Amino acid sequence: MYKILEAKMLADNIYKWVVLAPRCASRCEPGQFVIVRAFEDSERIPLTICDYDREKGTVTIVVQVIGEATYLMTSLKEGDAFHDFVGPLGKPSEFVEEDVEKLKNTRFIFVAGGLGTAPVYPQVKWMHEHGVDVDVIVGAKTKNLVIMEEEMKAVAGNLYITTDDGSYGRSGMVTKVLEDLYAEGKKYDVCVCIGPMIMMKFVCLLTKKFDLHTIVSMNPIMVDGTGMCGACRLKVGDEIKFACVDGPEFDGHLVDFDQAMKRQQMYKTKEGRAYLAAKEGNTHHGGCGNCGGEE
Amino acid sequence: MDVMKKVPIKEQEPKVRATNFEEVCLGYTKEEAMEEASRCLNCKNPLCVQGCPVSIHIPDFIKQVKEGDFEGAYHTITFSSSLPAVCGRVCPQETQCEGKCVRGIKGEAVSIGKLERFVADWAFENNVHPKENPNKNGKKVAVIGSGPSGLSCAGDLAKLGYEVTVFEALHELGGVLVYGIPEFRLPKERVVKKEIENVKALGVKFETNVIIGKSVTIEELMEKEHFDAVFIGSGAGLPKFMGIPGENLSGVFSANEYLTRSNLMKAFNPDSTTPIMIGKRTVVVGGGNVAMDAARTALRLGSETYIVYRRSEAELPARAEEVHHAKEEGIEFHLLTNPVEILEDENGWVKGIKCIKMELGEPDASGRRRPVEIPGSEYVIDCDVVIMALGTSPNPLISSTTEGLEINGRKCIIAREDGATTKEGVYAGGDAVTGAATVILAMGAGRAAAKGIDEYLNK
């Protein structure tokens, strides 16, 4: 059992847990993920690591309720425990291995969409701790879905917040902000983009135009997370890759997003969509990129 | 009674069992077991023992069964095997012990597997367990993986007085016994869990949710956690695909995924939160035990099910009993047939599989006649689920994070007969070394490595 030291609701349907998982905390790096099971009979859910503290032995995860399994998880409070918590899984972000001096001379732009803010945070934090200033775009549907603003502000160089409906920060999608920044004369060498697949697809279409190398973090369906089931396979260039062991981060210009999005829908008719339809009535209109509601 | 024939064993009717996940074979009663045991000739030079990868003293335990000393029989078996209830159910006895049985020359071999199963089940029912060795030698061994090779290695080392900790990547113990082999062939609560309880009774400790190479490395286990030796029994977990068009469509699964959803995550049970795709018509590609397991799972979930295999019936690598059961249950075999493409509907889902007929040519490296395509013989099987059961290869997670641990061209860890790898103090066995094989061969390798580790630590 993995004890919960802190549980907090960050926004509508978005929850944060700080979990005691010393083995994972001692070795995890930005870009990696964990798999959790809330209870003895729960589904295995892959979640990107949002923060970690090696000394305290804790790992922080952020979850958006998209189906029955994530909904049930929200009953876990401080002092409760996750039944299973395994990781770190996948490969760390490439920059972790790079020479810091080289990183300081590379202009990074991080683009986070919605829940994607959570996995972008430890990467930006890592950069900050290594003396690398990076720019960050955080996009959300509307003001009350902007998460981790204060934390991000503390570690980012320039932070650009935007909402689709213009209720907070700049107005419009993250792609518009990136275009505007380029129009304002900004230039970048590497873009790291994490969010719903549909958003990552459109950011990649845009950065191709800018000839801007783009790394994305893929979140396909997974079961074991160790390379065993093959459910997470993706077409990247001419190759088939397993997101769990070869990724989760890939060259976004090589990922076949259309195929990945189709594969992601496989169970959604059964799980997320049906469940949310019943649970939320007509309040959920898709756009989370996970439930398939936008199709 | 006809002494040339096995005492028949009760099974669920094919039509009934095709709709449930209860075990197919119901096992012998005491009387039936004693009668079957009386068929054993108690050979002076028992060939059956040579056929057993863990060298169970077969005639001895059968004699005890004949005399009604089931507890004695259990201790005879568990002297050599840590998982008798499992082996009695899933070993390919026809090519091992029973294949060598002298009775089998003129009639049917003694039903050694079914007798082993009977003894193990009797021990469960009568609360007979193996005993912990009270004399600890103060040395620590880490075992990676709680599948057949790991359990067998851990069990043997514990009996020798070692302090053993088994690390498992998944949330559940048992490896392929829980994620791979279905309930109807190997009941999880009634058999696998109890076998693991018996390994625990020997004093072995278990830690789940630890991925060696990710959560902790082998070096750290040896240096920081002070394990004197390590056994790697991480299995062959990575599924193979064919590389044909359409393999990434929705509705195409590896057998690993399909079986893991059903077995480990209990998706066969409608109450499970883990979903599984139940097709109207399912095509399973492959001819091994895993292919049979996947097909019979799909059938039980309610799908019409076909097996497509590129060689002929004689080359089917699955246990004879599994093929027989699959056919009885109504699975249709398309033999000498190979898929060339998976066809897509307008939503990116599978709508059929295009196959080509094959004929057998000259023998290949495996000694089996190589299947060759018959030009122009393509045809389509309409289906909405395709399951690829083409075999698996070892996971590179451990080899890639352990300096000095060499692997061969097939990514298998290089190990000697006694399990020693190229890294000092590190032993390996089972599918991680051989590539995908059987439960009992993995157990044999785990046993050999336990002996190897014991010799190494007593040098």
Interface residues (C-beta under 8 A of the other chain):
Chain A: R23 C24 S26 R27 R37 D41 S42 E43 R44 E68 A69 L72 H83 D84 F85 V86 G87 P88 L89 V223 D224 T226 G227 M228 C229 G230 A231 R233 L234 K235 I240 V245 Q259 K262 R263 Q265 M266 Y267 K270 E271
Chain B: A169 L170 H171 Y179 T208 N209 V210 I211 K214 S215 V216 G237 L238 P239 F241 E247 N248 L249 S250 G251 F253 S254 N256 E257 T260 R261 M265 K266 S272 T273 T274 P275 M277 N347 G348 N395 L397
